[in-house]
Amino acid sequence: MSDAFLSNFALLDRSAYVVIAVIVLLLGAAIVSTFGLRARYHALSLELRRSVDGDFRAPVLVGIVRETIEALERGAAEVNTQAIVEHNFQTRMKGAMIAERFVKATTGLLIILGLVGTFYGLTLSIGRLVSLVAGDMGAGGDIAQGLTQGLTQALSGMSVAFTTSLFGIVSAILMTLVGVFLNVTDARMALMVELESF
């Protein structure tokens, strides 16, 4: 089965390789982003737990403590710590918020890229079939050879369609599993709750 799958790669054209490469690159970037975000949130959580007096190095933690103290000094009856925490995350961790949105959108992007490859391959296949049917076959001896060659080219478009779809769907499944086990939004929310409690 793997030999048949690998032999399909010989039928692919450059555009199919580009679509597959983009799918693989997106998957890799999303997985790296997921692990990077989890590590960053974990590092902030560790720093929060280790600090006894609120002396932090991370700018987001420093900003949260400073704004909370300023609100208390102004004599606010109740300090809205949730708003302070969310504001500091939005302003001081913009890169992490963008990476989090990218990770969330990746599964859909992978499926869409697979479908782009599918429609490209089907269009290629149909175009080749149309030119085969409409084309002049020439002499009688060349008809069988022309049909065989034309059908092979048309089927190579189908190979593009299904191979890119397969890559898109398998990548989307992998990204969904990564999202289930390493959900970055849950890690951020847990950190925010921890910060509010602090």
PASEBA-1860 file (N, C-alpha, C; in nm, 3 decimals):
! residues 198
1> MSDAFLSN> 0.082/-0.120/0.000/0.000/0.000/0.000/0.087/0.126/0.000 ~ 0.195/0.123/0.080/0.281/0.240/0.084/0.353/0.261/-0.049 ~ 0.382/0.151/-0.122/0.444/0.165/-0.255/0.351/0.236/-0.352 ~ 0.222/0.199/-0.347/0.124/0.265/-0.434/0.110/0.413/-0.398 ~ 0.112/0.441/-0.267/0.101/0.581/-0.223/0.222/0.660/-0.269 ~ 0.342/0.603/-0.254/0.463/0.673/-0.295/0.471/0.690/-0.446 ~ 0.418/0.593/-0.522/0.421/0.606/-0.667/0.330/0.718/-0.715 ~ 0.229/0.755/-0.634/0.142/0.868/-0.670/0.221/1.000/-0.673
9> FALLDRSA> 0.326/1.010/-0.594/0.405/1.133/-0.591/0.472/1.160/-0.725 ~ 0.499/1.055/-0.800/0.561/1.074/-0.932/0.463/1.140/-1.029 ~ 0.333/1.125/-1.003/0.232/1.183/-1.092/0.201/1.329/-1.061 ~ 0.247/1.378/-0.948/0.214/1.514/-0.905/0.295/1.618/-0.984 ~ 0.235/1.734/-1.002/0.307/1.844/-1.066/0.359/1.941/-0.959 ~ 0.427/2.047/-1.002/0.486/2.142/-0.908/0.383/2.207/-0.817 ~ 0.268/2.241/-0.871/0.165/2.307/-0.790/0.118/2.218/-0.676 ~ 0.107/2.089/-0.700/0.066/1.996/-0.594/0.173/1.990/-0.486
17> YVVIAVIV> 0.300/1.990/-0.528/0.409/1.990/-0.429/0.406/2.118/-0.345 ~ 0.371/2.229/-0.408/0.363/2.356/-0.335/0.251/2.350/-0.232 ~ 0.134/2.299/-0.271/0.020/2.288/-0.177/0.057/2.196/-0.061 ~ 0.118/2.081/-0.090/0.157/1.987/0.015/0.262/2.050/0.106 ~ 0.358/2.122/0.049/0.461/2.187/0.130/0.400/2.293/0.221 ~ 0.304/2.370/0.171/0.238/2.472/0.254/0.161/2.406/0.367 ~ 0.093/2.295/0.337/0.019/2.222/0.441/0.115/2.174/0.550 ~ 0.226/2.113/0.510/0.323/2.061/0.607/0.385/2.175/0.687
25> LLLGAAIV> 0.419/2.287/0.621/0.476/2.402/0.691/0.378/2.462/0.792 ~ 0.251/2.475/0.752/0.149/2.527/0.844/0.133/2.435/0.965 ~ 0.128/2.306/0.940/0.116/2.210/1.051/0.235/2.222/1.146 ~ 0.355/2.228/1.089/0.475/2.241/1.172/0.475/2.370/1.251 ~ 0.438/2.482/1.187/0.434/2.611/1.256/0.331/2.611/1.367 ~ 0.217/2.548/1.344/0.112/2.544/1.447/0.155/2.459/1.565 ~ 0.221/2.347/1.539/0.266/2.261/1.649/0.375/2.331/1.729 ~ 0.470/2.395/1.660/0.576/2.470/1.730/0.514/2.584/1.812
33> STFGLRAR> 0.417/2.655/1.754/0.350/2.764/1.826/0.278/2.712/1.949 ~ 0.212/2.597/1.937/0.141/2.539/2.050/0.237/2.509/2.164 ~ 0.347/2.442/2.133/0.444/2.410/2.238/0.508/2.536/2.295 ~ 0.536/2.634/2.209/0.595/2.760/2.256/0.502/2.835/2.349 ~ 0.374/2.842/2.314/0.276/2.911/2.400/0.260/2.839/2.532 ~ 0.249/2.706/2.526/0.236/2.629/2.651/0.357/2.653/2.742 ~ 0.476/2.655/2.683/0.598/2.678/2.761/0.599/2.819/2.821 ~ 0.553/2.917/2.743/0.552/3.055/2.793/0.453/3.071/2.909
41> YHALSLEL> 0.333/3.016/2.893/0.234/3.024/3.000/0.280/2.948/3.124 ~ 0.347/2.835/3.102/0.399/2.757/3.215/0.509/2.835/3.288 ~ 0.595/2.903/3.212/0.702/2.983/3.274/0.643/3.097/3.357 ~ 0.539/3.161/3.306/0.474/3.268/3.382/0.410/3.213/3.509 ~ 0.350/3.097/3.498/0.287/3.033/3.615/0.392/2.998/3.720 ~ 0.505/2.946/3.676/0.613/2.914/3.770/0.666/3.039/3.839 ~ 0.684/3.146/3.760/0.733/3.271/3.819/0.633/3.324/3.921 ~ 0.506/3.311/3.892/0.402/3.357/3.983/0.405/3.278/4.113
49> RRSVDGDF> 0.422/3.148/4.104/0.425/3.063/4.224/0.550/3.083/4.308 ~ 0.663/3.110/4.243/0.790/3.122/4.315/0.805/3.257/4.385 ~ 0.735/3.357/4.335/0.750/3.490/4.394/0.664/3.502/4.518 ~ 0.725/3.547/4.624/0.652/3.562/4.749/0.603/3.706/4.765 ~ 0.684/3.801/4.726/0.652/3.942/4.751/0.605/4.017/4.627 ~ 0.582/3.948/4.516/0.534/4.015/4.396/0.643/4.081/4.315 ~ 0.768/4.041/4.338/0.880/4.096/4.263/0.904/4.009/4.139 ~ 0.844/4.052/4.027/0.848/3.972/3.905/0.944/4.030/3.803
57> RAPVLVGI> 0.989/3.944/3.711/1.072/3.988/3.598/0.990/4.001/3.471 ~ 0.888/3.920/3.453/0.808/3.922/3.330/0.728/4.052/3.323 ~ 0.737/4.125/3.211/0.667/4.254/3.200/0.516/4.244/3.224 ~ 0.454/4.136/3.179/0.309/4.125/3.198/0.274/4.112/3.346 ~ 0.354/4.038/3.421/0.328/4.023/3.565/0.357/4.153/3.639 ~ 0.464/4.221/3.600/0.498/4.351/3.660/0.385/4.450/3.636 ~ 0.333/4.454/3.513/0.225/4.546/3.479/0.098/4.517/3.557 ~ 0.064/4.391/3.575/-0.056/4.355/3.650/-0.044/4.398/3.796
65> VRETIEAL> 0.071/4.371/3.858/0.091/4.409/3.998/0.088/4.560/4.013 ~ 0.157/4.630/3.923/0.162/4.776/3.931/0.023/4.838/3.917 ~ -0.055/4.793/3.818/-0.189/4.849/3.798/-0.283/4.816/3.914 ~ -0.267/4.699/3.972/-0.350/4.662/4.088/-0.317/4.750/4.208 ~ -0.189/4.774/4.232/-0.147/4.861/4.343/-0.196/5.003/4.320 ~ -0.185/5.052/4.195/-0.233/5.187/4.163/-0.383/5.199/4.188 ~ -0.459/5.097/4.153/-0.604/5.099/4.176/-0.636/5.101/4.326 ~ -0.559/5.027/4.403/-0.579/5.027/4.548/-0.541/5.161/4.609
73> ERGAAEVN> -0.435/5.223/4.560/-0.392/5.353/4.612/-0.491/5.464/4.578 ~ -0.562/5.449/4.465/-0.664/5.547/4.429/-0.788/5.534/4.518 ~ -0.791/5.431/4.598/-0.902/5.413/4.691/-1.024/5.347/4.628 ~ -1.003/5.268/4.525/-1.116/5.199/4.461/-1.178/5.101/4.560 ~ -1.310/5.100/4.565/-1.382/5.012/4.657/-1.355/4.866/4.621 ~ -1.363/4.838/4.492/-1.333/4.703/4.444/-1.240/4.715/4.325 ~ -1.136/4.636/4.324/-1.042/4.636/4.214/-1.084/4.526/4.116 ~ -1.103/4.565/3.992/-1.142/4.469/3.889/-1.016/4.401/3.837
81> TQAIVEHN> -0.972/4.299/3.908/-0.847/4.231/3.871/-0.858/4.159/3.738 ~ -0.977/4.108/3.706/-0.995/4.039/3.580/-0.967/4.135/3.463 ~ -1.019/4.256/3.472/-0.997/4.354/3.365/-0.850/4.392/3.357 ~ -0.784/4.405/3.471/-0.641/4.439/3.472/-0.559/4.327/3.408 ~ -0.590/4.204/3.445/-0.518/4.089/3.390/-0.539/4.081/3.239 ~ -0.664/4.090/3.193/-0.693/4.080/3.050/-0.629/4.195/2.972 ~ -0.635/4.316/3.028/-0.575/4.432/2.961/-0.424/4.412/2.943 ~ -0.357/4.365/3.046/-0.213/4.344/3.037/-0.177/4.231/2.940
89> FQTRMKGA> -0.258/4.128/2.937/-0.232/4.021/2.839/-0.248/4.074/2.697 ~ -0.351/4.155/2.674/-0.376/4.207/2.540/-0.268/4.307/2.496 ~ -0.217/4.386/2.589/-0.119/4.489/2.552/0.025/4.439/2.558 ~ 0.058/4.356/2.654/0.197/4.314/2.673/0.231/4.179/2.611 ~ 0.130/4.107/2.568/0.154/3.974/2.509/0.083/3.962/2.374 ~ 0.096/4.066/2.291/0.029/4.066/2.161/0.073/3.949/2.074 ~ 0.202/3.921/2.075/0.253/3.810/1.994/0.192/3.677/2.034 ~ 0.178/3.656/2.164/0.118/3.531/2.212/-0.029/3.523/2.173
97> MIAERFVK> -0.099/3.636/2.178/-0.241/3.636/2.140/-0.258/3.606/1.991 ~ -0.168/3.663/1.908/-0.174/3.635/1.764/-0.141/3.489/1.737 ~ -0.038/3.437/1.806/-0.002/3.295/1.789/-0.116/3.204/1.832 ~ -0.187/3.242/1.937/-0.301/3.163/1.984/-0.412/3.161/1.879 ~ -0.440/3.276/1.818/-0.541/3.280/1.712/-0.497/3.198/1.591 ~ -0.368/3.203/1.558/-0.314/3.124/1.447/-0.333/2.975/1.473 ~ -0.302/2.931/1.594/-0.317/2.789/1.629/-0.463/2.747/1.616 ~ -0.555/2.834/1.662/-0.697/2.802/1.652/-0.743/2.790/1.507
105> ATTGLLII> -0.691/2.874/1.420/-0.735/2.877/1.280/-0.668/2.773/1.193 ~ -0.562/2.711/1.241/-0.483/2.622/1.157/-0.561/2.501/1.107 ~ -0.643/2.440/1.190/-0.718/2.321/1.147/-0.803/2.353/1.024 ~ -0.875/2.463/1.029/-0.956/2.503/0.914/-0.871/2.535/0.792 ~ -0.758/2.602/0.814/-0.669/2.635/0.702/-0.615/2.509/0.634 ~ -0.583/2.408/0.714/-0.530/2.284/0.657/-0.634/2.215/0.569 ~ -0.757/2.211/0.616/-0.864/2.150/0.537/-0.887/2.229/0.408 ~ -0.889/2.362/0.420/-0.911/2.447/0.302/-0.799/2.429/0.200
113> LGLVGTFY> -0.675/2.422/0.246/-0.564/2.401/0.153/-0.574/2.265/0.084 ~ -0.617/2.163/0.158/-0.640/2.033/0.096/-0.747/2.040/-0.012 ~ -0.852/2.118/0.015/-0.959/2.135/-0.084/-0.912/2.215/-0.205 ~ -0.826/2.313/-0.181/-0.769/2.390/-0.294/-0.695/2.294/-0.387 ~ -0.615/2.206/-0.329/-0.544/2.106/-0.409/-0.639/2.012/-0.480 ~ -0.749/1.977/-0.413/-0.848/1.889/-0.474/-0.909/1.955/-0.598 ~ -0.955/2.077/-0.582/-1.018/2.145/-0.695/-0.918/2.173/-0.806 ~ -0.795/2.204/-0.770/-0.692/2.224/-0.872/-0.670/2.094/-0.950
121> GLTLSIGR> -0.657/1.982/-0.879/-0.634/1.853/-0.944/-0.752/1.811/-1.031 ~ -0.874/1.832/-0.981/-0.992/1.797/-1.062/-1.003/1.884/-1.186 ~ -0.972/2.013/-1.171/-0.973/2.103/-1.285/-0.870/2.060/-1.388 ~ -0.753/2.024/-1.340/-0.646/1.976/-1.428/-0.690/1.850/-1.501 ~ -0.749/1.757/-1.428/-0.794/1.630/-1.485/-0.903/1.651/-1.590 ~ -1.001/1.733/-1.557/-1.111/1.759/-1.651/-1.059/1.830/-1.776 ~ -0.969/1.924/-1.758/-0.910/1.994/-1.873/-0.837/1.898/-1.965 ~ -0.764/1.803/-1.908/-0.692/1.706/-1.990/-0.788/1.610/-2.060
129> LVSLVAGD> -0.896/1.571/-1.991/-0.996/1.484/-2.054/-1.065/1.555/-2.169 ~ -1.097/1.683/-2.151/-1.162/1.760/-2.257/-1.071/1.770/-2.378 ~ -0.943/1.800/-2.355/-0.850/1.810/-2.470/-0.830/1.674/-2.535 ~ -0.839/1.567/-2.457/-0.826/1.432/-2.513/-0.944/1.398/-2.602 ~ -1.064/1.428/-2.555/-1.186/1.397/-2.630/-1.196/1.486/-2.754 ~ -1.161/1.613/-2.741/-1.174/1.708/-2.852/-1.058/1.702/-2.948 ~ -0.946/1.642/-2.908/-0.825/1.645/-2.990/-0.831/1.552/-3.109 ~ -0.743/1.580/-3.204/-0.731/1.499/-3.324/-0.633/1.386/-3.295
137> MGAGGDIA> -0.675/1.260/-3.314/-0.591/1.146/-3.279/-0.493/1.109/-3.389 ~ -0.512/1.156/-3.506/-0.419/1.126/-3.615/-0.446/0.990/-3.676 ~ -0.341/0.919/-3.710/-0.352/0.789/-3.777/-0.410/0.683/-3.685 ~ -0.462/0.576/-3.743/-0.529/0.470/-3.667/-0.441/0.402/-3.566 ~ -0.314/0.380/-3.596/-0.225/0.312/-3.503/-0.194/0.395/-3.380 ~ -0.202/0.526/-3.394/-0.168/0.615/-3.283/-0.286/0.640/-3.189 ~ -0.406/0.594/-3.226/-0.525/0.622/-3.145/-0.513/0.558/-3.007 ~ -0.477/0.432/-3.003/-0.467/0.361/-2.875/-0.358/0.423/-2.788
145> QGLTQGLT> -0.247/0.454/-2.850/-0.136/0.516/-2.775/-0.175/0.655/-2.726 ~ -0.244/0.733/-2.810/-0.289/0.868/-2.772/-0.390/0.863/-2.660 ~ -0.484/0.765/-2.667/-0.583/0.750/-2.560/-0.517/0.711/-2.428 ~ -0.426/0.617/-2.435/-0.356/0.571/-2.314/-0.279/0.686/-2.250 ~ -0.205/0.759/-2.332/-0.127/0.871/-2.281/-0.218/0.981/-2.225 ~ -0.326/1.011/-2.297/-0.420/1.114/-2.252/-0.490/1.076/-2.123 ~ -0.531/0.949/-2.111/-0.596/0.904/-1.987/-0.498/0.904/-1.870 ~ -0.374/0.869/-1.895/-0.273/0.873/-1.789/-0.254/1.015/-1.739
153> QALSGMSV> -0.248/1.111/-1.831/-0.233/1.251/-1.790/-0.356/1.299/-1.713 ~ -0.475/1.257/-1.759/-0.598/1.298/-1.689/-0.603/1.238/-1.550 ~ -0.561/1.114/-1.537/-0.563/1.050/-1.404/-0.457/1.109/-1.311 ~ -0.352/1.165/-1.367/-0.252/1.230/-1.281/-0.313/1.351/-1.211 ~ -0.409/1.418/-1.276/-0.481/1.527/-1.211/-0.563/1.478/-1.093 ~ -0.621/1.358/-1.107/-0.696/1.298/-0.996/-0.601/1.264/-0.881 ~ -0.480/1.223/-0.915/-0.381/1.193/-0.812/-0.348/1.319/-0.733 ~ -0.333/1.431/-0.804/-0.310/1.560/-0.737/-0.425/1.590/-0.642
161> AFTTSLFG> -0.547/1.571/-0.690/-0.666/1.604/-0.610/-0.669/1.524/-0.481 ~ -0.653/1.394/-0.492/-0.670/1.311/-0.373/-0.549/1.314/-0.280 ~ -0.431/1.330/-0.335/-0.312/1.337/-0.250/-0.312/1.465/-0.166 ~ -0.345/1.578/-0.227/-0.348/1.702/-0.148/-0.461/1.700/-0.045 ~ -0.574/1.640/-0.081/-0.684/1.626/0.016/-0.641/1.540/0.134 ~ -0.573/1.431/0.103/-0.528/1.341/0.208/-0.432/1.413/0.302 ~ -0.338/1.488/0.247/-0.245/1.563/0.332/-0.319/1.666/0.418 ~ -0.414/1.736/0.359/-0.490/1.836/0.434/-0.571/1.775/0.547
169> IVSAILMT> -0.638/1.665/0.519/-0.723/1.602/0.621/-0.639/1.539/0.732 ~ -0.533/1.467/0.696/-0.447/1.406/0.798/-0.384/1.514/0.885 ~ -0.340/1.622/0.825/-0.280/1.732/0.902/-0.384/1.796/0.995 ~ -0.507/1.812/0.947/-0.614/1.869/1.031/-0.645/1.777/1.148 ~ -0.643/1.646/1.125/-0.666/1.551/1.235/-0.555/1.561/1.338 ~ -0.430/1.567/1.292/-0.317/1.580/1.385/-0.327/1.709/1.466 ~ -0.363/1.819/1.399/-0.374/1.948/1.469/-0.489/1.947/1.568 ~ -0.597/1.879/1.534/-0.709/1.867/1.627/-0.666/1.790/1.752
177> LVGVFLNV> -0.592/1.681/1.733/-0.545/1.603/1.848/-0.448/1.685/1.934 ~ -0.360/1.761/1.869/-0.269/1.848/1.944/-0.350/1.949/2.024 ~ -0.455/2.005/1.962/-0.541/2.102/2.030/-0.616/2.042/2.147 ~ -0.654/1.916/2.137/-0.726/1.850/2.246/-0.633/1.831/2.366 ~ -0.513/1.784/2.341/-0.422/1.751/2.451/-0.339/1.869/2.500 ~ -0.317/1.969/2.417/-0.232/2.082/2.454/-0.303/2.215/2.428 ~ -0.424/2.227/2.470/-0.505/2.345/2.441/-0.442/2.470/2.502 ~ -0.400/2.564/2.416/-0.332/2.683/2.463/-0.429/2.782/2.528
185> TDARMALM> -0.553/2.785/2.483/-0.651/2.875/2.543/-0.678/2.835/2.687 ~ -0.691/2.705/2.711/-0.711/2.657/2.849/-0.592/2.692/2.938 ~ -0.471/2.679/2.882/-0.350/2.712/2.960/-0.349/2.861/2.995 ~ -0.388/2.947/2.900/-0.391/3.091/2.927/-0.497/3.124/3.030 ~ -0.615/3.064/3.017/-0.723/3.091/3.113/-0.684/3.046/3.253 ~ -0.619/2.931/3.264/-0.573/2.882/3.395/-0.473/2.980/3.456 ~ -0.384/3.032/3.372/-0.286/3.131/3.421/-0.356/3.259/3.465 ~ -0.455/3.303/3.390/-0.528/3.425/3.427/-0.602/3.408/3.560
193> VELESF> -0.661/3.292/3.580/-0.729/3.265/3.707/-0.629/3.264/3.822 ~ -0.513/3.206/3.797/-0.407/3.202/3.897/-0.362/3.345/3.931 ~ -0.351/3.429/3.829/-0.311/3.569/3.851/-0.417/3.644/3.931 ~ -0.544/3.623/3.901/-0.650/3.690/3.976/-0.648/3.647/4.122 ~ -0.620/3.520/4.147/-0.614/3.471/4.285/-0.495/3.533/4.359 ~ -0.385/3.552/4.288/-0.265/3.611/4.350/-0.294/3.752/4.399
END
